[in-house]
Amino acid sequence: MFKQRKYIMQLQQTKRHNVKLRLGISGASGFGKTYSALQLAYGMTSDWSKIAVIDTENASASLYSDLGNFNVLNLNPSYSPERYIEAISICEKSNMEVIIIDSVSHEWQGDGGCLQIHEQLGGRFQDWARVKPRHQKFIDAILRSKCHIITTSRRKTDYSLDVGSNGKSKVVKHGTKEITSEGFEYELSVNFELINENHLCKVSKDRTNLFQGNPEFIINADIGKQLKAWCHQGISLEDVKQEIKATTTVEGLRHLFHKHGALKQQILPLILERKSEIEKTAQIADNKQIINTKSIQQNGINNSNPTSGK
């Protein structure tokens, strides 16, 4: 019979550690999604060689090769969720700092994307049960990545068929809509919407509160620098490492482990290593104490202590 593990719930003060950003840039064709994404990425890294572009837009990233020596992974059909996940993994293993997925629209509506997969299964409502888990794994790969990720997506004009007060149906225009799964924006830290061919943008979602209430602006490297600075506010992993190193008791290590709960996965090996060092030091001290005690018992306090005044 399996024993149920008991989890202890604890209240902790909120702190922002070195989080990884999930940024979105959407807009119509020609509005500058790729260029804006590259500007953001460079501002976040200051190193073109640490930027990778997963390019599904007919090698559009190569148009900006004069900006710097960033990396490109050309992704051709089919645009299945699994191929996107593989591309993200390749970039991570190459130690990239920022991954630009240009664009995520193909994973949803492209050749071999989710909509086509659903259609090939029969196009019935129940067929989504086989498609959505595959799409969710793609979303999870973005959310769990060790890299900052910038996604671009195309926009299309959104219409609906409404019934007017006269009882007649009419087509109503509702602006534009991103070509990706419903609710994708909710997964993002910041979502930038390019509104014209001059690269002017507005923010439709902002968890950083850096852009709330701001007028429309152009994305540049300085915006990337602001986002990077926001990420590094609060306690960094390096600060926690120094705390662990300076701790001299096992109880103190236990306190640090619970104090920095958001970094448990990263600091657990360091905690265990430091615990071993503290216990080893304590064991050596105990052994010395035992030796000194035996020496006193065998030789007498005066013989074992040259400062006793004999």
QUIFENGI-V330444 format. One record per backbone hydrogen bond with DSSP energy under -0.5 kcal/mol. CO is the residue of the C=O (numbers start at 1). NH is the residue of the N-H. If there is no record, write none. Layout:
# QUIFENGI-V330444
co->CO nh->NH
co->CO nh->NH
This chain:
# QUIFENGI-V330444
co->5 nh->7
co->7 nh->9
co->15 nh->17
co->17 nh->19
co->21 nh->149
co->22 nh->189
co->22 nh->190
co->23 nh->151
co->24 nh->192
co->25 nh->153
co->26 nh->194
co->27 nh->155
co->28 nh->31
co->32 nh->36
co->33 nh->37
co->34 nh->38
co->35 nh->39
co->36 nh->40
co->37 nh->41
co->38 nh->42
co->39 nh->43
co->40 nh->44
co->41 nh->45
co->42 nh->46
co->47 nh->50
co->48 nh->51
co->50 nh->97
co->50 nh->98
co->51 nh->71
co->52 nh->54
co->52 nh->100
co->53 nh->55
co->53 nh->73
co->54 nh->56
co->54 nh->102
co->55 nh->75
co->56 nh->58
co->57 nh->60
co->59 nh->62
co->60 nh->63
co->61 nh->64
co->62 nh->65
co->64 nh->67
co->65 nh->68
co->68 nh->70
co->71 nh->53
co->72 nh->74
co->73 nh->55
co->73 nh->75
co->74 nh->76
co->78 nh->80
co->80 nh->83
co->80 nh->84
co->81 nh->85
co->82 nh->86
co->83 nh->87
co->84 nh->88
co->85 nh->89
co->86 nh->90
co->87 nh->91
co->88 nh->92
co->89 nh->93
co->90 nh->94
co->91 nh->96
co->92 nh->95
co->97 nh->148
co->98 nh->52
co->98 nh->100
co->99 nh->101
co->99 nh->150
co->100 nh->54
co->100 nh->102
co->101 nh->103
co->101 nh->152
co->102 nh->56
co->102 nh->57
co->104 nh->108
co->105 nh->108
co->105 nh->109
co->106 nh->110
co->107 nh->114
co->108 nh->115
co->110 nh->113
co->111 nh->79
co->113 nh->117
co->114 nh->118
co->115 nh->119
co->116 nh->120
co->117 nh->121
co->118 nh->123
co->119 nh->122
co->124 nh->127
co->125 nh->128
co->126 nh->129
co->127 nh->130
co->127 nh->131
co->128 nh->132
co->131 nh->134
co->131 nh->135
co->132 nh->136
co->133 nh->137
co->134 nh->138
co->135 nh->139
co->136 nh->140
co->137 nh->141
co->138 nh->142
co->139 nh->143
co->140 nh->144
co->142 nh->145
co->148 nh->99
co->149 nh->23
co->150 nh->101
co->151 nh->25
co->152 nh->103
co->152 nh->104
co->152 nh->105
co->153 nh->27
co->154 nh->179
co->156 nh->177
co->157 nh->159
co->158 nh->174
co->160 nh->162
co->160 nh->172
co->162 nh->164
co->162 nh->170
co->164 nh->167
co->168 nh->164
co->170 nh->162
co->172 nh->160
co->175 nh->158
co->177 nh->156
co->178 nh->180
co->181 nh->184
co->183 nh->186
co->184 nh->187
co->185 nh->188
co->189 nh->207
co->190 nh->24
co->190 nh->192
co->191 nh->204
co->191 nh->205
co->192 nh->26
co->192 nh->194
co->193 nh->202
co->196 nh->199
co->199 nh->219
co->200 nh->195
co->200 nh->196
co->201 nh->217
co->202 nh->193
co->202 nh->204
co->205 nh->191
co->211 nh->214
co->217 nh->201
co->220 nh->223
co->220 nh->224
co->221 nh->225
co->222 nh->226
co->223 nh->227
co->224 nh->228
co->225 nh->229
co->226 nh->230
co->227 nh->231
co->228 nh->232
co->230 nh->233
co->231 nh->19
co->236 nh->240
co->237 nh->241
co->238 nh->242
co->239 nh->243
co->240 nh->244
co->241 nh->245
co->242 nh->246
co->243 nh->247
co->244 nh->247
co->249 nh->253
co->250 nh->254
co->251 nh->255
co->252 nh->256
co->253 nh->257
co->254 nh->258
co->255 nh->259
co->256 nh->260
co->258 nh->261
co->260 nh->263
co->261 nh->264
co->263 nh->267
co->264 nh->268
co->267 nh->271
co->268 nh->272
co->269 nh->273
co->270 nh->274
co->271 nh->275
co->272 nh->276
co->273 nh->277
co->274 nh->278
co->275 nh->279
co->276 nh->280
co->277 nh->281
co->278 nh->282
co->279 nh->283
co->280 nh->284
co->281 nh->285
co->282 nh->286
co->283 nh->287
co->284 nh->288
co->285 nh->289
co->286 nh->290
co->287 nh->291
co->288 nh->292
co->289 nh->293
co->290 nh->294
co->291 nh->295
co->292 nh->296
co->293 nh->297
co->294 nh->298
co->295 nh->299
co->296 nh->300
co->300 nh->304
co->301 nh->305
co->304 nh->306
co->305 nh->308
